[in-house]
Amino acid sequence: MIVVACDKFKGTLTATEACEAVGGELSRFFPDEKTVPFPVADGGEGTAEVLGRLFGLKQGRLEGFDALMSPVGVTYYYGDDVVVADCASVLSLSLLGDRRDVMKATSWPVGDMLAKIVGRHGDTPVCLGVGGTSSCDGGAGLLQALGCRLQGIGDSEIVTPSSLRFIRGIEIVDAVRLPEITLLCDVSVPLLAVHGDSALTFVPQKGGDAGIVSELNDALSHWREVVGYDGVDRYGDGAGGGIPFALTRLFGATAVDGAGFVIRRSGIFEKLRPRLLVVGEGCLDNQSMLGKVTGRLADAARSNGIAVMAVAGKVAADFAGREMFDVVIDASEMSRGRVPADAHEAVVNIRRAIEGHVSEIAKLI
């Protein structure tokens, strides 16, 4: 059996569409081998959809805002025992396009979304996918939307990283009462770090240069002290621009490994027992090994003696994790490294790329 467990190809294909594209081509070349599409996620964009399918949940809609406070529609999933939503449904980079501005982006829309979900579903536990955000305010904005008073910030002013340094304290007495919250983190980095990765690692993709990284470091250092940082980093503090940092400390939320959560709940290895596992995502790079589902699945498969193939929209030139995979397919080679214009072109690239590696794949099955 071949199991195709792709994450989204950001900007072109959802996890489901990617699995169907890759699985369809493998079925064409290997018709005698059962191929099972199995969409996955790690806490980033599309996690709620994947878990909604996995848990058999209903789809809900509400009105919200993006990171720059423009109106957007929000999709989430719910059942009797759980509600699943994504921070990226309101804070994704794709919602902003060329408007990315990390110093003006706020996590306020996540707090607004949580408040509206609680208004509809009461004490039903919430699983919140944290990754794939355009903000980096340490969760200050979402606290404000939940009804916390940030001393030093005007009641009508929505906090952004630019205003973090003015905050003197936090009052949570009148805040929304949240149910049990499980935060599915796509990376395990701290909010700030002297050495190594942190929330600031992802600032360049959110529209910030080296100067902004330095400014954010100062702003978040101040915010960390206001919240009451005790010198101990917790799991996932820096995921989603620092959303877990605020929610775990002030609302008792639990931050967990998003990829591990999805893998465990899916039973992909125990139930399906594949001979070949195919993983995939839009860009395979060194961040893929920082707790994202592609790297976690590859590691688990190798531990179980299962061959692993990666299909990526693009493989970064400096990607250092090739040894984790038996075959790596770079679909961008079909378009000379150019990003596909749409989903159709992305599928065509995948089809041609797989065709060029059929003999290598055959050896694995």
Stockholm file with secondary structure:
# STOCKHOLM 1.0

chainA/1-365         MIVVACDKFKGTLTATEACEAVGGELSRFFPDEKTVPFPVADGGEGTAEVLGRLFGLKQGRLEGFDALMSPVGVTYYYGDDVVVADCASVLSLSLLGDRRDVMKATSWPVGDMLAKIVGRHGDTPVCLGVGGTSSCDGGAGLLQALGCRLQGIGDSEIVTPSSLRFIRGIEIVDAVRLPEITLLCDVSVPLLAVHGDSALTFVPQKGGDAGIVSELNDALSHWREVVGYDGVDRYGDGAGGGIPFALTRLFGATAVDGAGFVIRRSGIFEKLRPRLLVVGEGCLDNQSMLGKVTGRLADAARSNGIAVMAVAGKVAADFAGREMFDVVIDASEMSRGRVPADAHEAVVNIRRAIEGHVSEIAKLI
#=GR chainA/1-365 SS CEEEEECCBTTTBCHHHHHHHHHHHHHHHCTTSCEEECCCCSSSTTHHHHHHHHHTCEEEEEEEECTTSCEEEEEEEECSSCEEEETHHHHCHHHHGGGCCTTTCCSHHHHHHHHHHHHHHTTCCEEEECCSCSCCSTTHHHHHHTTCEEETSCTTCCCCGGGGGGCCEEECTTSCCCCCEEEEESCCCCSCCSSSCCGGGGTGGGTCCHHHHHHHHHHHHHHHHHHTCCSCCCTTTTGGGTHHHHHHHHHCCEEEEHHHHHHHHHTHHHHHCCSEEEEEEEEESGGGGTTCHHHHHHHHHHHTTCEEEEEEEEECTTCCCGGGCSEEEEGGGGGTTCCCSSHHHHHHHHHHHHHTTHHHHHHHC
#=GC SS_cons         CEEEEECCBTTTBCHHHHHHHHHHHHHHHCTTSCEEECCCCSSSTTHHHHHHHHHTCEEEEEEEECTTSCEEEEEEEECSSCEEEETHHHHCHHHHGGGCCTTTCCSHHHHHHHHHHHHHHTTCCEEEECCSCSCCSTTHHHHHHTTCEEETSCTTCCCCGGGGGGCCEEECTTSCCCCCEEEEESCCCCSCCSSSCCGGGGTGGGTCCHHHHHHHHHHHHHHHHHHTCCSCCCTTTTGGGTHHHHHHHHHCCEEEEHHHHHHHHHTHHHHHCCSEEEEEEEEESGGGGTTCHHHHHHHHHHHTTCEEEEEEEEECTTCCCGGGCSEEEEGGGGGTTCCCSSHHHHHHHHHHHHHTTHHHHHHHC
//
